[in-house]
Amino acid sequence: MLLSTEFRDPDAAAAAIQALSNEGFDKRSMDVFSTEPVEFEPGVLDRRSHMSLLAVAGAIVNTFLAATFMFWTQLDYPLVTGGMPLTSYWAVGVIIFEMAMAGAIAGTVAAFLWESGLLRGVRKQPVPKLRDDAIFLRLRCDERQASQARETLIGAGAAEVTTLEEAS
């Protein structure tokens, strides 16, 4: 079940988010929609992100793969170098650096797509019809929690609370 709430003031929306999280509602089940950016105080709607971890992991994995591939290629393919070293550390360093950055970018993009719900298909409910003077808060909750959430939202200053059914 979805509760769609309309607020006229960003402070009232922030108070509603804080009140809901104090009552045990998960911040990942709340979505805020507005025609203009809404800036909340730190900690109001913070969600844990694993983007930096996946960027570093992507860089490490790509670095390992690039170095392994170059090492394997240089040792497997016999070259006559005339007494010169088989590997050129400047060329190897550039390739490893570029592959590390490509892995970091791929990890960041993958984390963004996963956390935004685009890969998981989480956000199947359409965005509400937005107005310029309103901030919309959508809460995903159980039917038994809906009345408690509705009272909390109205107490925080919601102009309107409507119940929506989740799209399958």
C-alpha positions, 0 to 999 in steps of 0.5 A: 500500500502506498500513501501519497502525501502533499505538503506546502512547506519543506519544513513540514515534509522534513518533520513528517519524515523524521516523525515516520522514521522515529515510529519505525518506518524505513527511510528507503520506503519513502520517496520525495517528489517536487518540481524544484530541488528540496534541500533537507537538513543532513540526516533527514532522508539519508540513505546508505550508499555503496557507490564508493565501495563499488567504484573502488572494487571495480578499479581493483578488479579491472587493475588486476585483470589488466595487469594479468592480461598484459603479464600473460601476453608479454610472457606467452608471446615470444619476442626477440627484443635484442637485449632490451627488457620485455616489458615497458613500464611506462606503457604498462602503467598507462594501460593499468591506470586507464583500466583502473579508471574504467573499472571505477566508472563501471562500478559507479554506474552499476551502483547508481543503476542498482540503488536508483531501482532501475535494475531491480524494477522497484519503482513501478508506481508512476510519479505523482502529478506535481504542482509548483507549490507542493512537495509530495511524500510517498510512503510504502507501508503495510495496511496495518501501519497505514492508519498510524502513518496517516495520523503521523502525516496529518499531525506533521502538517500534510495538506492531503493524504491519499491511499494508492494501490501498488502497481504490479 
